[in-house]
Amino acid sequence: MAGLGMSVALAGLTVGLLPVAATAAPARADRTVVRPAAAGENAVAAGSCAITRWANKGYYKCGTRVLDVDWDGNGTTDETFVVAANRTIWHTWRAADGWKEMPGHGRADNTGGWARIASWRAVTVWAGSTSYCNTFKDGKWHSWKRKCG
């Protein structure tokens, strides 16, 4: 299972609330494209690379890891996570109507790993040298923390 090596360690991993930079411009989403805020209506931030998952088109920070997750272990991607050029964290899945910013107002420099533990899911991101975690429990994603659970 891709991603499992790093994600097995999540059970005991200490991961924290990501600081939200007061000057960071939020990403903007329409039905099909995630674009970091820019001066022009159709402008894309420098350092952004295009990505399409299913019919959902968007942009992520070039050089960062695209985290394709196989939650059910059947060998296909179920959900994808990326970091935008403005450090916001986004995800999409087959039934999604476009890219969605992850709840919790997190900021990151790169994606980390993922795990499915019992009835909940977890993803990690890196901000500098610190790892942060968000969990999907009770039908929704929660806030970014330094400890998964």
LOBA-420038 format. One record per residue: residue in one letter; x negated, y negated, z negated of N, C-alpha, C in turn. Coordinates in steps of 0.1 Angstrom, whole numbers. Atoms other than C-alpha are relative to their C-alpha. Layout:
N
<pt res="A" n_u="X" n_v="Y" n_w="Z" ca_u="X" ca_v="Y" ca_w="Z" c_u="X" c_v="Y" c_w="Z"/>
...
END
This chain:
149
<pt res="M" n_u="-8" n_v="12" n_w="0" ca_u="0" ca_v="0" ca_w="0" c_u="-9" c_v="-12" c_w="0"/>
<pt res="A" n_u="8" n_v="12" n_w="-1" ca_u="-15" ca_v="-33" ca_w="11" c_u="4" c_v="-9" c_w="-12"/>
<pt res="G" n_u="-2" n_v="9" n_w="11" ca_u="-19" ca_v="-57" ca_w="-18" c_u="1" c_v="7" c_w="-14"/>
<pt res="L" n_u="-2" n_v="-6" n_w="13" ca_u="-15" ca_v="-31" ca_w="-45" c_u="-13" c_v="0" c_w="-8"/>
<pt res="G" n_u="13" n_v="0" n_w="8" ca_u="-52" ca_v="-30" ca_w="-55" c_u="-1" c_v="-12" c_w="-9"/>
<pt res="M" n_u="0" n_v="12" n_w="9" ca_u="-51" ca_v="-66" ca_w="-68" c_u="12" c_v="-1" c_w="-8"/>
<pt res="S" n_u="-13" n_v="2" n_w="8" ca_u="-15" ca_v="-64" ca_w="-79" c_u="1" c_v="9" c_w="-11"/>
<pt res="V" n_u="-1" n_v="-9" n_w="12" ca_u="-19" ca_v="-34" ca_w="-102" c_u="-5" c_v="-8" c_w="-12"/>
<pt res="A" n_u="6" n_v="7" n_w="12" ca_u="-40" ca_v="-57" ca_w="-124" c_u="10" c_v="-11" c_w="-5"/>
<pt res="L" n_u="-10" n_v="10" n_w="5" ca_u="-10" ca_v="-81" ca_w="-127" c_u="6" c_v="3" c_w="-13"/>
<pt res="A" n_u="-7" n_v="-3" n_w="13" ca_u="5" ca_v="-62" ca_w="-156" c_u="-7" c_v="-6" c_w="-12"/>
<pt res="G" n_u="7" n_v="6" n_w="11" ca_u="-22" ca_v="-75" ca_w="-179" c_u="-7" c_v="-13" c_w="3"/>
<pt res="L" n_u="7" n_v="12" n_w="-5" ca_u="-33" ca_v="-105" ca_w="-159" c_u="6" c_v="-13" c_w="-8"/>
<pt res="T" n_u="-4" n_v="13" n_w="5" ca_u="-32" ca_v="-139" ca_w="-176" c_u="0" c_v="-10" c_w="12"/>
<pt res="V" n_u="-1" n_v="9" n_w="-11" ca_u="-21" ca_v="-163" ca_w="-149" c_u="7" c_v="-13" c_w="-4"/>
<pt res="G" n_u="-4" n_v="12" n_w="7" ca_u="-1" ca_v="-208" ca_w="-159" c_u="7" c_v="-9" c_w="9"/>
<pt res="L" n_u="-7" n_v="10" n_w="-6" ca_u="19" ca_v="-236" ca_w="-150" c_u="-9" c_v="-8" c_w="9"/>
<pt res="L" n_u="9" n_v="7" n_w="-9" ca_u="5" ca_v="-252" ca_w="-119" c_u="3" c_v="-15" c_w="-2"/>
<pt res="P" n_u="-2" n_v="14" n_w="1" ca_u="-1" ca_v="-289" ca_w="-122" c_u="6" c_v="-6" c_w="13"/>
<pt res="V" n_u="-6" n_v="6" n_w="-11" ca_u="20" ca_v="-310" ca_w="-99" c_u="-7" c_v="-14" c_w="2"/>
<pt res="A" n_u="7" n_v="13" n_w="-2" ca_u="-1" ca_v="-338" ca_w="-84" c_u="11" c_v="-11" c_w="3"/>
<pt res="A" n_u="-10" n_v="10" n_w="-1" ca_u="19" ca_v="-370" ca_w="-87" c_u="-1" c_v="-6" c_w="14"/>
<pt res="T" n_u="2" n_v="7" n_w="-13" ca_u="5" ca_v="-382" ca_w="-53" c_u="3" c_v="10" c_w="11"/>
<pt res="A" n_u="-2" n_v="-10" n_w="-11" ca_u="12" ca_v="-349" ca_w="-34" c_u="13" c_v="-2" c_w="7"/>
<pt res="A" n_u="-12" n_v="1" n_w="-7" ca_u="37" ca_v="-354" ca_w="-7" c_u="7" c_v="13" c_w="2"/>
<pt res="P" n_u="-7" n_v="-13" n_w="-1" ca_u="64" ca_v="-327" ca_w="-7" c_u="1" c_v="4" c_w="15"/>
<pt res="A" n_u="-2" n_v="-5" n_w="-14" ca_u="67" ca_v="-305" ca_w="24" c_u="15" c_v="-2" c_w="3"/>
<pt res="R" n_u="-14" n_v="3" n_w="-4" ca_u="99" ca_v="-310" ca_w="44" c_u="4" c_v="13" c_w="8"/>
<pt res="A" n_u="-4" n_v="-11" n_w="-8" ca_u="119" ca_v="-281" ca_w="58" c_u="13" c_v="-3" c_w="7"/>
<pt res="D" n_u="-12" n_v="0" n_w="-7" ca_u="145" ca_v="-280" ca_w="85" c_u="4" c_v="14" c_w="2"/>
<pt res="R" n_u="-5" n_v="-14" n_w="-2" ca_u="163" ca_v="-249" ca_w="98" c_u="-12" c_v="9" c_w="5"/>
<pt res="T" n_u="10" n_v="-9" n_w="-6" ca_u="132" ca_v="-235" ca_w="116" c_u="-14" c_v="-3" c_w="-3"/>
<pt res="V" n_u="14" n_v="4" n_w="1" ca_u="101" ca_v="-254" ca_w="107" c_u="-3" c_v="-7" c_w="-14"/>
<pt res="V" n_u="5" n_v="6" n_w="12" ca_u="82" ca_v="-263" ca_w="75" c_u="-11" c_v="-9" c_w="4"/>
<pt res="R" n_u="10" n_v="10" n_w="-4" ca_u="62" ca_v="-295" ca_w="81" c_u="-4" c_v="-8" c_w="-12"/>
<pt res="P" n_u="4" n_v="9" n_w="11" ca_u="41" ca_v="-312" ca_w="55" c_u="4" c_v="-15" c_w="4"/>
<pt res="A" n_u="-4" n_v="13" n_w="-3" ca_u="53" ca_v="-348" ca_w="52" c_u="-11" c_v="-8" c_w="7"/>
<pt res="A" n_u="10" n_v="8" n_w="-8" ca_u="36" ca_v="-371" ca_w="77" c_u="7" c_v="-13" c_w="5"/>
<pt res="A" n_u="-5" n_v="12" n_w="-4" ca_u="40" ca_v="-405" ca_w="92" c_u="10" c_v="1" c_w="12"/>
<pt res="G" n_u="-9" n_v="-2" n_w="-12" ca_u="56" ca_v="-393" ca_w="125" c_u="10" c_v="11" c_w="-3"/>
<pt res="E" n_u="-11" n_v="-10" n_w="2" ca_u="89" ca_v="-374" ca_w="126" c_u="-4" c_v="14" c_w="3"/>
<pt res="N" n_u="4" n_v="-13" n_w="-5" ca_u="73" ca_v="-345" ca_w="145" c_u="-14" c_v="3" c_w="-3"/>
<pt res="A" n_u="14" n_v="-2" n_w="3" ca_u="38" ca_v="-348" ca_w="131" c_u="-2" c_v="12" c_w="-9"/>
<pt res="V" n_u="5" n_v="-11" n_w="8" ca_u="20" ca_v="-318" ca_w="116" c_u="-13" c_v="-4" c_w="-7"/>
<pt res="A" n_u="12" n_v="4" n_w="8" ca_u="-6" ca_v="-324" ca_w="89" c_u="-12" c_v="7" c_w="6"/>
<pt res="A" n_u="13" n_v="-6" n_w="-5" ca_u="-42" ca_v="-319" ca_w="99" c_u="-3" c_v="12" c_w="-9"/>
<pt res="G" n_u="4" n_v="-12" n_w="7" ca_u="-55" ca_v="-285" ca_w="90" c_u="12" c_v="10" c_w="-1"/>
<pt res="S" n_u="-11" n_v="-10" n_w="1" ca_u="-21" ca_v="-268" ca_w="95" c_u="-1" c_v="9" c_w="12"/>
<pt res="C" n_u="-1" n_v="-10" n_w="-11" ca_u="-18" ca_v="-236" ca_w="115" c_u="14" c_v="5" c_w="1"/>
<pt res="A" n_u="-13" n_v="-4" n_w="-2" ca_u="14" ca_v="-224" ca_w="130" c_u="2" c_v="15" c_w="-4"/>
<pt res="I" n_u="-3" n_v="-14" n_w="4" ca_u="31" ca_v="-192" ca_w="117" c_u="15" c_v="3" c_w="3"/>
<pt res="T" n_u="-14" n_v="-4" n_w="-2" ca_u="62" ca_v="-173" ca_w="127" c_u="2" c_v="14" c_w="-6"/>
<pt res="R" n_u="-4" n_v="-13" n_w="6" ca_u="78" ca_v="-145" ca_w="107" c_u="15" c_v="1" c_w="3"/>
<pt res="W" n_u="-14" n_v="-2" n_w="-5" ca_u="110" ca_v="-131" ca_w="121" c_u="3" c_v="-12" c_w="10"/>
<pt res="A" n_u="-3" n_v="11" n_w="-8" ca_u="126" ca_v="-161" ca_w="138" c_u="-4" c_v="-13" c_w="-7"/>
<pt res="N" n_u="3" n_v="12" n_w="8" ca_u="113" ca_v="-185" ca_w="112" c_u="-14" c_v="-6" c_w="3"/>
<pt res="K" n_u="12" n_v="6" n_w="-4" ca_u="86" ca_v="-209" ca_w="124" c_u="-4" c_v="-10" c_w="-11"/>
<pt res="G" n_u="5" n_v="10" n_w="10" ca_u="64" ca_v="-230" ca_w="101" c_u="-15" c_v="-2" c_w="1"/>
<pt res="Y" n_u="15" n_v="4" n_w="0" ca_u="29" ca_v="-242" ca_w="92" c_u="-5" c_v="3" c_w="-14"/>
<pt res="Y" n_u="7" n_v="-2" n_w="12" ca_u="4" ca_v="-232" ca_w="66" c_u="-14" c_v="-6" c_w="1"/>
<pt res="K" n_u="13" n_v="6" n_w="0" ca_u="-30" ca_v="-245" ca_w="55" c_u="-10" c_v="10" c_w="7"/>
<pt res="C" n_u="10" n_v="-8" n_w="-7" ca_u="-56" ca_v="-231" ca_w="80" c_u="-10" c_v="5" c_w="-10"/>
<pt res="G" n_u="11" n_v="-6" n_w="8" ca_u="-81" ca_v="-208" ca_w="64" c_u="5" c_v="6" c_w="-13"/>
<pt res="T" n_u="-6" n_v="-6" n_w="12" ca_u="-57" ca_v="-197" ca_w="36" c_u="6" c_v="14" c_w="4"/>
<pt res="R" n_u="-5" n_v="-13" n_w="-3" ca_u="-44" ca_v="-162" ca_w="33" c_u="15" c_v="0" c_w="1"/>
<pt res="V" n_u="-14" n_v="-2" n_w="-2" ca_u="-10" ca_v="-153" ca_w="47" c_u="3" c_v="13" c_w="-8"/>
<pt res="L" n_u="-3" n_v="-12" n_w="8" ca_u="5" ca_v="-129" ca_w="21" c_u="13" c_v="6" c_w="5"/>
<pt res="D" n_u="-11" n_v="-8" n_w="-5" ca_u="27" ca_v="-104" ca_w="38" c_u="3" c_v="11" c_w="-10"/>
<pt res="V" n_u="-3" n_v="-9" n_w="11" ca_u="45" ca_v="-83" ca_w="12" c_u="10" c_v="11" c_w="4"/>
<pt res="D" n_u="-9" n_v="-12" n_w="-2" ca_u="60" ca_v="-48" ca_w="15" c_u="6" c_v="5" c_w="-13"/>
<pt res="W" n_u="-6" n_v="-3" n_w="13" ca_u="83" ca_v="-47" ca_w="-15" c_u="5" c_v="14" c_w="-1"/>
<pt res="D" n_u="-6" n_v="-13" n_w="1" ca_u="99" ca_v="-14" ca_w="-7" c_u="-9" c_v="12" c_w="4"/>
<pt res="G" n_u="10" n_v="-10" n_w="-3" ca_u="68" ca_v="4" ca_w="4" c_u="2" c_v="9" c_w="13"/>
<pt res="N" n_u="-3" n_v="-8" n_w="-12" ca_u="81" ca_v="15" ca_w="38" c_u="-9" c_v="-4" c_w="12"/>
<pt res="G" n_u="9" n_v="3" n_w="-10" ca_u="52" ca_v="0" ca_w="57" c_u="3" c_v="-12" c_w="9"/>
<pt res="T" n_u="-4" n_v="12" n_w="-7" ca_u="69" ca_v="-31" ca_w="70" c_u="0" c_v="-12" c_w="-10"/>
<pt res="T" n_u="0" n_v="12" n_w="8" ca_u="67" ca_v="-67" ca_w="58" c_u="15" c_v="-4" c_w="-4"/>
<pt res="D" n_u="-13" n_v="4" n_w="5" ca_u="97" ca_v="-77" ca_w="36" c_u="1" c_v="-15" c_w="-3"/>
<pt res="E" n_u="1" n_v="14" n_w="4" ca_u="86" ca_v="-112" ca_w="26" c_u="-14" c_v="-6" c_w="2"/>
<pt res="T" n_u="13" n_v="6" n_w="-3" ca_u="58" ca_v="-136" ca_w="35" c_u="-2" c_v="-13" c_w="-8"/>
<pt res="F" n_u="3" n_v="12" n_w="8" ca_u="42" ca_v="-163" ca_w="13" c_u="-12" c_v="-7" c_w="6"/>
<pt res="V" n_u="11" n_v="8" n_w="-5" ca_u="19" ca_v="-192" ca_w="24" c_u="-1" c_v="-12" c_w="-9"/>
<pt res="V" n_u="2" n_v="13" n_w="6" ca_u="4" ca_v="-224" ca_w="11" c_u="-1" c_v="-10" c_w="11"/>
<pt res="A" n_u="0" n_v="10" n_w="-10" ca_u="10" ca_v="-255" ca_w="31" c_u="-12" c_v="-9" c_w="-2"/>
<pt res="A" n_u="11" n_v="9" n_w="1" ca_u="-16" ca_v="-282" ca_w="38" c_u="1" c_v="-9" c_w="-12"/>
<pt res="N" n_u="-1" n_v="9" n_w="11" ca_u="-2" ca_v="-303" ca_w="10" c_u="1" c_v="8" c_w="-13"/>
<pt res="R" n_u="1" n_v="-9" n_w="11" ca_u="-6" ca_v="-273" ca_w="-14" c_u="13" c_v="5" c_w="-6"/>
<pt res="T" n_u="-13" n_v="-6" n_w="4" ca_u="31" ca_v="-265" ca_w="-18" c_u="0" c_v="14" c_w="4"/>
<pt res="I" n_u="-1" n_v="-14" n_w="-2" ca_u="40" ca_v="-228" ca_w="-18" c_u="13" c_v="4" c_w="6"/>
<pt res="W" n_u="-12" n_v="-3" n_w="-8" ca_u="65" ca_v="-214" ca_w="7" c_u="1" c_v="15" c_w="2"/>
<pt res="H" n_u="-2" n_v="-14" n_w="-3" ca_u="81" ca_v="-181" ca_w="15" c_u="12" c_v="2" c_w="10"/>
<pt res="T" n_u="-12" n_v="-3" n_w="-9" ca_u="105" ca_v="-165" ca_w="40" c_u="1" c_v="15" c_w="0"/>
<pt res="W" n_u="-3" n_v="-14" n_w="-1" ca_u="121" ca_v="-131" ca_w="46" c_u="10" c_v="1" c_w="12"/>
<pt res="R" n_u="-8" n_v="-2" n_w="-12" ca_u="141" ca_v="-115" ca_w="74" c_u="13" c_v="-7" c_w="0"/>
<pt res="A" n_u="-13" n_v="6" n_w="0" ca_u="175" ca_v="-128" ca_w="63" c_u="0" c_v="-15" c_w="-4"/>
<pt res="A" n_u="0" n_v="15" n_w="4" ca_u="163" ca_v="-163" ca_w="53" c_u="3" c_v="-9" c_w="12"/>
<pt res="D" n_u="-3" n_v="10" n_w="-10" ca_u="174" ca_v="-193" ca_w="72" c_u="-11" c_v="-10" c_w="0"/>
<pt res="G" n_u="12" n_v="8" n_w="0" ca_u="139" ca_v="-207" ca_w="76" c_u="-9" c_v="2" c_w="-11"/>
<pt res="W" n_u="10" n_v="-1" n_w="11" ca_u="110" ca_v="-212" ca_w="52" c_u="6" c_v="-7" c_w="-12"/>
<pt res="K" n_u="-6" n_v="6" n_w="12" ca_u="119" ca_v="-220" ca_w="16" c_u="-12" c_v="-3" c_w="-9"/>
<pt res="E" n_u="10" n_v="3" n_w="9" ca_u="97" ca_v="-238" ca_w="-9" c_u="3" c_v="9" c_w="-13"/>
<pt res="M" n_u="-2" n_v="-8" n_w="12" ca_u="91" ca_v="-215" ca_w="-39" c_u="4" c_v="-9" c_w="-12"/>
<pt res="P" n_u="-4" n_v="7" n_w="12" ca_u="109" ca_v="-226" ca_w="-71" c_u="-12" c_v="-2" c_w="-10"/>
<pt res="G" n_u="10" n_v="2" n_w="10" ca_u="88" ca_v="-240" ca_w="-99" c_u="-9" c_v="-11" c_w="3"/>
<pt res="H" n_u="8" n_v="12" n_w="-4" ca_u="72" ca_v="-269" ca_w="-80" c_u="-15" c_v="3" c_w="-1"/>
<pt res="G" n_u="14" n_v="-3" n_w="1" ca_u="38" ca_v="-251" ca_w="-79" c_u="-8" c_v="-6" c_w="11"/>
<pt res="R" n_u="10" n_v="5" n_w="-9" ca_u="7" ca_v="-263" ca_w="-61" c_u="-11" c_v="11" c_w="0"/>
<pt res="A" n_u="10" n_v="-10" n_w="-1" ca_u="-20" ca_v="-239" ca_w="-49" c_u="-10" c_v="-3" c_w="11"/>
<pt res="D" n_u="11" n_v="1" n_w="-10" ca_u="-52" ca_v="-236" ca_w="-29" c_u="0" c_v="12" c_w="9"/>
<pt res="N" n_u="0" n_v="-13" n_w="-8" ca_u="-46" ca_v="-200" ca_w="-17" c_u="10" c_v="9" c_w="-6"/>
<pt res="T" n_u="-8" n_v="-11" n_w="6" ca_u="-23" ca_v="-170" ca_w="-21" c_u="-9" c_v="10" c_w="-6"/>
<pt res="G" n_u="7" n_v="-10" n_w="7" ca_u="-34" ca_v="-142" ca_w="-43" c_u="4" c_v="14" c_w="3"/>
<pt res="G" n_u="-5" n_v="-13" n_w="-2" ca_u="-17" ca_v="-109" ca_w="-47" c_u="14" c_v="2" c_w="-3"/>
<pt res="W" n_u="-14" n_v="-3" n_w="3" ca_u="16" ca_v="-92" ca_w="-53" c_u="1" c_v="13" c_w="-7"/>
<pt res="A" n_u="-3" n_v="-13" n_w="6" ca_u="32" ca_v="-64" ca_w="-73" c_u="15" c_v="2" c_w="-2"/>
<pt res="R" n_u="-14" n_v="-3" n_w="3" ca_u="65" ca_v="-47" ca_w="-78" c_u="-2" c_v="9" c_w="-13"/>
<pt res="I" n_u="1" n_v="-6" n_w="13" ca_u="67" ca_v="-37" ca_w="-115" c_u="14" c_v="2" c_w="-5"/>
<pt res="A" n_u="-13" n_v="-4" n_w="5" ca_u="98" ca_v="-18" ca_w="-126" c_u="10" c_v="-7" c_w="9"/>
<pt res="S" n_u="-11" n_v="6" n_w="-8" ca_u="128" ca_v="-39" ca_w="-115" c_u="-3" c_v="-15" c_w="4"/>
<pt res="W" n_u="3" n_v="14" n_w="-4" ca_u="109" ca_v="-72" ca_w="-109" c_u="-12" c_v="0" c_w="9"/>
<pt res="R" n_u="10" n_v="2" n_w="-9" ca_u="85" ca_v="-86" ca_w="-84" c_u="-9" c_v="-11" c_w="-5"/>
<pt res="A" n_u="8" n_v="11" n_w="4" ca_u="55" ca_v="-108" ca_w="-89" c_u="-10" c_v="-4" c_w="12"/>
<pt res="V" n_u="10" n_v="5" n_w="-10" ca_u="32" ca_v="-130" ca_w="-66" c_u="-9" c_v="-9" c_w="-8"/>
<pt res="T" n_u="9" n_v="9" n_w="6" ca_u="1" ca_v="-148" ca_w="-75" c_u="-6" c_v="-9" c_w="10"/>
<pt res="V" n_u="7" n_v="10" n_w="-9" ca_u="-16" ca_v="-179" ca_w="-61" c_u="-12" c_v="-5" c_w="-8"/>
<pt res="W" n_u="12" n_v="6" n_w="6" ca_u="-49" ca_v="-196" ca_w="-68" c_u="0" c_v="-15" c_w="1"/>
<pt res="A" n_u="2" n_v="14" n_w="1" ca_u="-54" ca_v="-232" ca_w="-79" c_u="-13" c_v="-2" c_w="-6"/>
<pt res="G" n_u="14" n_v="0" n_w="5" ca_u="-91" ca_v="-238" ca_w="-81" c_u="-4" c_v="14" c_w="-3"/>
<pt res="S" n_u="5" n_v="-14" n_w="4" ca_u="-105" ca_v="-208" ca_w="-100" c_u="11" c_v="6" c_w="-10"/>
<pt res="T" n_u="-10" n_v="-5" n_w="9" ca_u="-72" ca_v="-202" ca_w="-120" c_u="11" c_v="6" c_w="8"/>
<pt res="S" n_u="-11" n_v="-7" n_w="-6" ca_u="-46" ca_v="-177" ca_w="-110" c_u="13" c_v="-2" c_w="-7"/>
<pt res="Y" n_u="-13" n_v="3" n_w="6" ca_u="-9" ca_v="-184" ca_w="-115" c_u="10" c_v="10" c_w="6"/>
<pt res="C" n_u="-9" n_v="-10" n_w="-4" ca_u="21" ca_v="-161" ca_w="-112" c_u="15" c_v="-5" c_w="-1"/>
<pt res="N" n_u="-14" n_v="2" n_w="0" ca_u="58" ca_v="-163" ca_w="-103" c_u="7" c_v="13" c_w="1"/>
<pt res="T" n_u="-7" n_v="-13" n_w="-1" ca_u="82" ca_v="-135" ca_w="-109" c_u="15" c_v="-1" c_w="5"/>
<pt res="F" n_u="-14" n_v="-1" n_w="-5" ca_u="115" ca_v="-125" ca_w="-93" c_u="7" c_v="10" c_w="-9"/>
<pt res="K" n_u="-7" n_v="-8" n_w="10" ca_u="138" ca_v="-112" ca_w="-120" c_u="14" c_v="-5" c_w="0"/>
<pt res="D" n_u="-14" n_v="4" n_w="1" ca_u="176" ca_v="-113" ca_w="-124" c_u="5" c_v="-7" c_w="12"/>
<pt res="G" n_u="-5" n_v="6" n_w="-13" ca_u="181" ca_v="-122" ca_w="-87" c_u="-6" c_v="-13" c_w="4"/>
<pt res="K" n_u="5" n_v="13" n_w="-4" ca_u="159" ca_v="-153" ca_w="-86" c_u="-15" c_v="-1" c_w="-3"/>
<pt res="W" n_u="14" n_v="3" n_w="4" ca_u="123" ca_v="-166" ca_w="-86" c_u="0" c_v="-10" c_w="-11"/>
<pt res="H" n_u="1" n_v="8" n_w="12" ca_u="112" ca_v="-184" ca_w="-117" c_u="-11" c_v="-11" c_w="1"/>
<pt res="S" n_u="10" n_v="10" n_w="-1" ca_u="85" ca_v="-209" ca_w="-126" c_u="-14" c_v="6" c_w="0"/>
<pt res="W" n_u="14" n_v="-5" n_w="0" ca_u="47" ca_v="-206" ca_w="-122" c_u="-6" c_v="0" c_w="-14"/>
<pt res="K" n_u="6" n_v="-2" n_w="14" ca_u="29" ca_v="-193" ca_w="-153" c_u="-14" c_v="6" c_w="1"/>
<pt res="R" n_u="13" n_v="-7" n_w="1" ca_u="-5" ca_v="-181" ca_w="-163" c_u="1" c_v="14" c_w="-3"/>
<pt res="K" n_u="-2" n_v="-14" n_w="3" ca_u="9" ca_v="-148" ca_w="-175" c_u="13" c_v="5" c_w="7"/>
<pt res="C" n_u="-12" n_v="-6" n_w="-7" ca_u="32" ca_v="-126" ca_w="-154" c_u="8" c_v="7" c_w="-11"/>
<pt res="G" n_u="-9" n_v="-8" n_w="9" ca_u="62" ca_v="-112" ca_w="-172" c_u="12" c_v="-8" c_w="-4"/>
END
